[in-house]
Amino acid sequence: MLNTAIKAARRAATVINRASFDIDRITVSEKQHNDFVTDIDQAAEQAIVETLLKAYPGHAILAEESGASSNLNDESEFVWIIDPIDGTTNFMHGYPNFCISIALQQRGVTTNALVYDPVRNDLFTATKGAGAYLNDKRIRVRNHDRLGKALLSSGHGADPRALAEYLRMYEVVASRCHGVRSSGSAALELANVAAGRIDGFYEKGLKVWDIAAGALLVTEAGGIVGEFSGESDYLHKGDVIAAGPKVFGAMIPLLSPFA
């Protein structure tokens, strides 16, 4: 199933890379304030869904642009969770920081994950219980012994209230670590935590397709993912901390007031 997801992601990447050569011709629609979708998001998602359903026609789909398939319900054993371009705003501006995110859940448990950065050709994959990999090389989170040594990343949603809350959190967190970066792609930043490129990630108000694949990458790389309170219902609540164990523990008291 993971190999099928890889095939689907590479098909979508072909669509995305072809479009990136002529950004000005992309059709952009605004779903809500500062929340955009392009015709390339939709075409890439179609390429992914077609590839997955050709191999597994009975599986259900939950995708950012097209939503839930008609067979998605509480009885669905296999559900593919898809974000065709996580970081659409970056993509439509030609800023090279976005990714394809695909996760597979079996009876509500994420079992396979893929985050693909088509710009750098970085393929992050994980299978539950079998570790996390970047381009077939095993990856691990970094586990600094204190927050003061950590480089973190974060972001905020399109709602102006989310920006205000992000700035309050930034004030609390940034003074206690090496720095906080905001890249515009939650899924890619979760993958970067798994690979040890950054030491932790936090954000409020995310959707399941932003989180599902990256969260499995982090946990299979030895990290912890949880809500701001430290609880584990982050996929449904959408508030996420991801880091190595010690940094994760240090972030909870800073962010729990924002839970």
N, C-alpha and C positions, 0 to 999 in steps of 0.2 A: 504493500500500500504506500509506503514511503517513496519507493521508486516511481510509482504513478504520480505522486504529488510533485516529485522533482521534474518529471516530464511535463506536467501541467504548468509548473512555474517557469520552465524554460520556454514553453510556447507563449506564455504571457509576456515574458521578457522580450521576446522577438517583437511583439506588438509595441511594447513600451519603448524599446531602443530605436525602432524605426521612427516613431513619432518624435522622439527627442531631438532628431536632426532638424525638425522644422516646428519648433514650439509655437510659433505665431499662427499656425493653422489649426491648433487644437481648439475644439469647442468647449467652452467652460460654462457651467451653470452653478448658481449659488443655491444650495439647499436651505441654508439659513445664514445669518450674519457670519461672514468669514469662514464658512464651511462649504467647500467647493467640491464639485464632481466634474470630471471631463469625459468626453467621449472615449478617451483612451482607457480610463478606469473601467468603463462599461465593456469595451472590447476585450480588455485583458481578463476581466472577470468571466466573460463568455468563453474565452479560450480555456480558462481553468476548469470551469464547470463542465464544458463539453468533454474534456479529457478525462475528468474524474468519473462522470456518469457513463461514458463509453466503457470504462473498465468495471464500474460498479453501479449498474443502473438502479439498483434498489436502495442505494444510500440516500440519505437526506442532505440538504444543503442549507447553510445559514451564511449568507454573503452580505457584505456591506451595501452593495448597490441594488441587488435584486431581492434581497430579503430572504425569507424562509421559503423553501420548496413546499409544495402541497402535501408531501408525505412526512413533513417534520411534525412530530408530536411526542408525547411522553413515552410512546412505545418504540420510537426509533432507536435501533441498536447502534447504527453508525451515522455520525453527523460530521460533515466537512464544514469547517469554519474558515471563511475566506475574506481577506482584505487584499484586493488586487493591486492597489498602490497605497501603502501606508506612508503618508507624507505627500498628499496630492498638491498642497500649496507649494511645497518645494519643487515638485516636478513641473508644475505649470509655469514656474518662474525660471526653470532651467537650473535650479540649485541642486547639485547632485547628491542629495541625501534622502532617499526613499527606498522602499522595499516591497516585496511581495510576501504576504504572510498566509500560510495554510496550516491548519491544525485538524487532526482527526480525533473525534471523541467516540468512545465505545461505552454505551450505557452511562453517559455523563462524565466519564473519566477521559482526560486527554492522554492519548497513547502514542501519537506521532506528531511531530512538529517540523515545520520548515520555515525559515526566513531567508529570502534570497535578495541580495543587493545586486541588481543588474549593472550598476555603474562600475563597481569594483569586482564583479564576478565572485562575490563571497557567498557561499552556500552554507548556511547553518542548519543542521539537522539534529533531531533527537528522537529516540524511541524510549518509552517509559521502561526504566530498569536497565537500559543498555548504554547510558551516557549521552553526552552531547558532543557534536563535532563541527568543525569549520573546515570545509574543503577536505573532508575525510581525516582530519587530524583532531585527536581528542582535545577538548578544551575544558578549563576549570575556572571558576570565579577566583578573583583575588580576595584574600581574607585578611585585610589589615587589622591590626590589633586595636586601633582606635580611629574614631571618625576624623580626627584632625589630619590624618594622612590621606584621606579619601578624596577622589574626584567623582562628583555625582552628576547626574543629569536629570532633567525634569521637563515639564511642558504644561500647557494649559489649553483648555477648550475654547470654542468660538464665542461662548457667552461672555459678555463684558464682566459679569460677576466672577467668572472663573479666572479672568486676568487679575482682578483685585485680590482674590484669595491666593493666587499664585505668588503675587508680590509679597504678601504677608508671610507666606511660607518661605520664600526666598530669603527674606530678611532674617528669619529664624535660623535657617539651615546654612546659608552661605558663610556666615561668620564663624562657623564651627568646623568647616572642612576646607580642603584646598581650593575648591571652586565648584560652581554649578553651571552646567552647560545646558542649552536648550536647542535641540536639533530639529524638532518638528516631526519625528517619527518614533512613536513609542515602541513599536515592534522591533525596529532596528536597534534602539537603545537597550532593550531587554536582551537582544542577541549580543550586544557589546558587553553587557554585564557578564553574560555567560562566558564570553571569550576573555575576560579579564582586561578589556580595553578601558572600561570605566568601573568604578567600585560599587556604584549603587544607582538606583533609579527610583523616582517617586513621581506620581501624578494622580490627580483626581479626575473623576468623570469620564473614564475611558469606557469603550465598548468591548464586548467579548472578543470581537475579531481583532482588536488592537492588542489583546493580552494573551490569548490562548496559546499560540505557538511560542511566543517569547518566554512565557512563564515556564513551560516545560523545558525549554533550553536552559533556563537558569537553575531549576531544581536538579536537572540531570547533570549540570556542571558543578553541583555541590553547594548551590546557594539556597536562599530562602525567599519565598514570595508570600506576601500577606497584605491584609488591609492596613490602614494607618493605625488601627488598634492592635494589630498583630494577629487578628483572626484570619481565617482561611477562605472566606466567602468573597474573595476579590473579583472573581469572574462575573458575579452577578451585581456586586456593589459598584465596581469600576474604580475603586480607590486602591492604589497599588504602591507597595514598597518592595523592591527586589535588590538583594545584595548578598554578600557573604555573611555568615552567621554573626560575627562581631559587629560589623557595620550595621547590619539589619537591626540588631538589638539596640544600638546607639541611636538609630533614627526614630524608633517608635516613640520615646518620650517627647521628642521634638514635634512629631507630626500628629500624635494622638489627639491633641486639642482641636485639630482640623477635621477629625473623623465625623 
